[in-house]
Amino acid sequence: MQRPTPTDIEREVTAVDMIVSKGNEAGDITYANPIFFKISGYSQGELLDQPHSILRHPDMPKVIFKYLWDNLKAGKEVYAYVKNLCKDGSYYWVLAQVRVAKNPDGSFRNYVSTRRAVKPETKEKVGALYAKLLEIEKSQGVEAAEKALADWLAENGQSFETFNQFMQELNK
């Protein structure tokens, strides 16, 4: 599937919208609720069994997904802001909560992601951070961007240990 060309058009995710998807160990979409298809502009047939990264907007720094996957692989829940790319090139911002769901025997079942609206002031603050991280990634690599993210957290009195709580607080 060809990736759309990004535009400056933002799709609104409202306070009542709750986007839900599930994925397998590889991150491929195995389930999504109707609002996910509506906002992304893709049909079920276009998204199911495709990697979640099909929606990755080029404005998203890789370090955010590195953080997400490192924590998910360790069995930890993650909260992170994500700017997604729609089928028509528009975009939408969400605060994603991603966790590992397990079977009764403790084995991996799937990843579950719920996503909700982001306040305008939060988009502005996180968007500026992501632009900075993306610039660092392009010139110095993901490791340098990870250090810059740690520095930004420290400047805000936070750390990777308080990342999830801080992400939630930013949107209140």
C-alpha positions, 0 to 999 in steps of 0.5 A: 500500500502506498503511503499518502502524502501528508497535508496540513489538514487535522482530523478532530478526535473529540473528547467522546471518541475512544479509538481501540485496536489490538495487535499481534506480537509483530504489531499487526492490527488484528482488531479495530473499533469503528471509530478507528476506521472512521478517523483514519479513513481506511476500511477494515480490509485495508487495515486489518493484518497490516502493521500499526506503523502504516499510520505513522506520520513522518513528524513522529520521532523514532525514539518514541516508538523505541521507548514504546516497544522497549517497555511493551517487550518488558511487559510494561504499559505505555502512555505516549502522544502519537500523531497519525497519518490518515489515508487522505494525508490528513492527520490526527493526534491521540494520547495512546495507552498501550498494554500487553494482554495475557492469556490465563496461563500468562502467555501473550495474547495481544497488545491493546491500545486505547487512544483518546483526544489531545488538548490543543495546548498539549499538541503544541507542547508535544509537537515542538518536542517531537520536532526537536527530537526528529531533528536530533535523530536526523543529524545525530541518531536515535540514541542522541534523541533518547538522551534529549528526551531524557533531558527534556523530562529532567527539565520538567522534573520527570524521568523515564520512570515517571513518563506515563504519569507525566504524559497523562498529566500533560493532557489534563 
